[in-house]
Amino acid sequence: MSSHVTLTLNPAFRVAPVRRRTFGAFVEHLGRCVYTGIHEPGHPSADADGFRTDVLELTRELGVSSVRYPGGNFVSGYRWEDGVGPVDERPARHDLAWHSSDPNTVGLDEFMTWARKAGVEPMYAVNLGTRGVQEALDVLEYANAPAGTHLSDQRVANTGASESHDIRLWCLGNEMDGPWQIGHKNAEEYARVATETARAMRMEDPDLELIACGSSNAQMETFAAWENTVLTEAYDVVDMISAHVYYSEKDGDQASFLASADDMDYFIDSVVATADHVRAKLKRDKRIMISFDEWNVWYQHRAESRPPSGDDWPVAPVLLEDIYSAMDAVVFGNLLISLLRHSDRVASASLAQLVNVIAPIMTEPGGRAWKQSTFHPFALTSRFAKGEVLQVTVEAPTFENQRFGTSASADAVATWDEESGDLALFVVNRDASGTLELGVDLGAFGDLELVEALTLHHEDPYAANSADAPDTVAPQPNSSVALDGGRLTGELPSISWTLVRLARATS
């Protein structure tokens, strides 16, 4: 059974330029993300600094633009100075957030070495849970100040290089509205410490880009009221406010899971509305942007998401190691579509996380690395989303689901690089009931030629990749897609994600 979906787009109707920071990721000292993830001395692929070059290669292939570090919940109890200086003199600490131990083998300097090798921009989070203004100023001085101060000279001595780390993006804490957070604060308490921290950091470097904590998710009782309070206090000294969200299939409700991007759209629109309310209230010209610095599919109810307990404080335990299915990858790709279509207000985003922990890249200690199903929509979108994000109108049948009532069977976004003539369409069929017949009038773009069409789909939506079968779920050429006289047609199988690439005709 098939139905029709029609996409309407025009190069004149633009949302915003594609932002490279949309394709950020997240490395937290959680589970095996750092140890046996990015860093494993003694691994056959390890370089002289102990970093797995197989993971570095996959990170570059994934197209990651920026990486948030070192947390996450972890940062609210973290002492940054434990992770610098001679490795054999660094203290091991209990991490209360994930009931684990951290040997502090990897810290700020090591992360910056890895970031340079991976070609990513660093985003650094400061501890506003157990610490505050002074800690933020100290790590800023250590990271960014030119040689000649107490802490910058320590950096030079530790790294052997005079250049600063020059970190421009800074998170003012993490999820401080969450009762699970070490040093949890109410909105007024957090607004005050975030404002004072931002003001002090700008005295050291006025050109930093600073991100205040928004609500941990849209289901928090204080959602929107929190953003209102925080931005009313901090509006003049911050640039962005964070948003975090995770989705999963719950209680067999496949249909609602497939429609998850509807909720992300609502979340973003709500944060924008709240930020703009504060802007009007304060009579300011600048607009606060969104840093969507945690997003993913995450099955929080599964056993692998439960941290150790009691007297067990292991180093790098197996934690949050979700194995992703074809359906997970389709939802994941749809979330990227939502982020792109909000490029006018989402200035930065960080997929949580990069390696092993709810991640597109998996590793075996001492062994193989492979791509999860979610690797592919991210890598292809990062690679081919260029130029301007275009408005796309979707006309499609609908399907019923418990959470949202009625949702469109298809969702899409497009990007157009006017200079090169490259046009990319990202389309999902999120209905489990059948194929969608795609129709798109591309006459407004002039003479185009079809470059390729790739579809990620599996007859078993729960099929997944593994170290032994790493290509079970991967995009395949979609031979049904054709371009004739400016009209694009093709078939989108049920529960699928598709990329269609077109270019200015050469003859």
C-alpha positions, 0 to 999 in steps of 0.5 A, a space after each residue: 500500500 502506498 500514499 503520496 507525499 508532496 514537498 514544496 520548496 523554493 530557493 527564495 524562501 530561506 530559514 537561515 544559513 546552515 550552521 556547522 555547529 549544528 553537528 557537534 557532539 559530546 564527550 563526558 567522563 561517563 562509562 567508556 566514552 573517554 577510557 577505552 573510547 577516545 583514549 586507550 594506550 596500548 590499543 593496536 591503533 593508539 597513537 603516541 598520546 594514547 588516543 585510538 586512531 580508529 576512533 579519530 578516523 570515525 570522528 572525522 568521517 562522522 563530520 563532527 564540528 564541535 565537542 562539549 566536554 567534560 560533562 554532563 552530570 559529571 561536571 557538577 562535581 568535577 575539579 578541573 585541576 585534578 586533570 592537569 599536570 604530571 599524570 602519575 601525580 593526579 588524584 583518583 576521585 569518585 564521580 558521584 554522578 555515575 557512581 564510578 571512579 575517575 583516574 584523571 588520566 585524561 583532562 583538559 590538556 589531553 582533551 585539547 590535544 585530541 580535539 586538535 587531532 579530530 579537527 573539532 572546536 571545543 565547548 567547555 563546561 564549568 562546574 557551577 554545582 559544587 563550585 562557582 565563580 572562582 573555579 570558572 575564572 581559574 580554568 579560563 585563565 589556565 585555558 586561555 590566558 597568554 603566558 605570564 600569569 600563574 595558571 597560564 604558566 602552569 599550562 605552558 609548563 604542562 603542555 610544553 607549548 606557549 599557545 593558549 587553548 583559546 576555547 571560545 564556547 563555554 557552558 555555565 554548568 549543566 542541568 542545574 534545574 535537575 534534582 539529580 544534579 550535584 549542587 542542584 539549584 532553584 531558578 533564582 539561585 542558578 540565575 544569580 551564580 550564572 550571571 555573576 560567573 558570566 560577568 566575571 569571565 567577560 572581564 577576563 575575555 569579553 568575546 567569549 560565547 556563553 551558554 546558560 542552563 535551560 531546563 533539562 527537558 520540556 517535561 520539567 515542572 519548571 520548564 519555561 518559568 526556569 528560562 524566564 527567570 534565568 534569562 531575566 537575570 542573565 540576558 545581557 551577559 549570555 549568548 545562548 540558553 541550553 536545551 536537552 532532550 532524549 527520546 525512546 520507544 516506550 511500552 511498545 508505542 512505536 507510532 509515538 516514537 516515530 513522531 518524536 520530532 514533533 516534540 522537538 519542534 514544540 520544545 524549540 518553539 517554546 524556548 524561543 517564545 520564552 526567550 523572546 518574551 524576556 527580550 521584549 520585557 527587557 527591551 533589548 535588541 539582541 536575540 538569545 539563541 539556543 544551544 541544543 547541547 544534548 539530544 539523542 535516542 536514549 533508552 533510559 529504562 534499560 538495565 545498561 543505564 543503571 549505574 553501579 551502586 554500593 561499594 562498587 566504584 569502577 573505572 569506565 564501567 559499561 554504562 548507557 551502551 544502547 544498541 541502535 536499530 534501523 528505526 532508532 536511526 530514522 527517528 534520529 535523522 528526523 531529529 536532525 531535520 528538526 534542528 536544521 529547520 530551526 537554524 534561525 534560532 538553534 545556533 549550536 547542537 551536541 549529539 550526546 554522546 560520541 563513543 560507546 555511551 548512547 553513541 554512533 561509534 562503538 568500541 571493544 577494549 583492545 579491539 574493534 570499532 564500528 558504526 551504529 545505525 545512527 552514524 549514517 544520518 549524522 555523517 551524511 547530513 553533516 557532509 551534504 547540508 550546505 548553504 541555506 536551509 530552505 522552508 519545506 512544506 510537506 503534504 502527506 497522509 497522517 497517522 495516529 499515535 498516543 502521544 501527539 494524536 495525529 502526525 504527518 507520515 513524512 517530514 523533510 528539510 532541504 539545503 541549497 548552496 546557491 554558489 555551487 548549485 548543490 541541493 540536498 533533500 532530507 526526507 523521512 517516512 515515519 509511518 509503519 504502514 507502507 511506502 510513500 510516493 514522493 513528488 517534488 517540483 524543483 522547477 524554481 531551481 533551474 536545470 538540475 541533475 540527480 547526483 544520488 539518492 540514498 535510503 536507510 531502511 531495513 525490513 526489520 525495523 529493530 535490526 541493528 549493527 554489531 562488531 561482527 555485522 557492522 553494515 546490517 543497517 546502512 544507507 543503500 542507493 534508492 534506484 526509484 528516485 528520478 528527475 524528469 523535467 524538473 520534477 523529482 519522484 521516488 519511493 520512500 519505504 516505511 520507516 526510512 530516512 532518505 537523502 537526495 542530492 542534486 546539482 546544477 546541470 552541467 550541460 
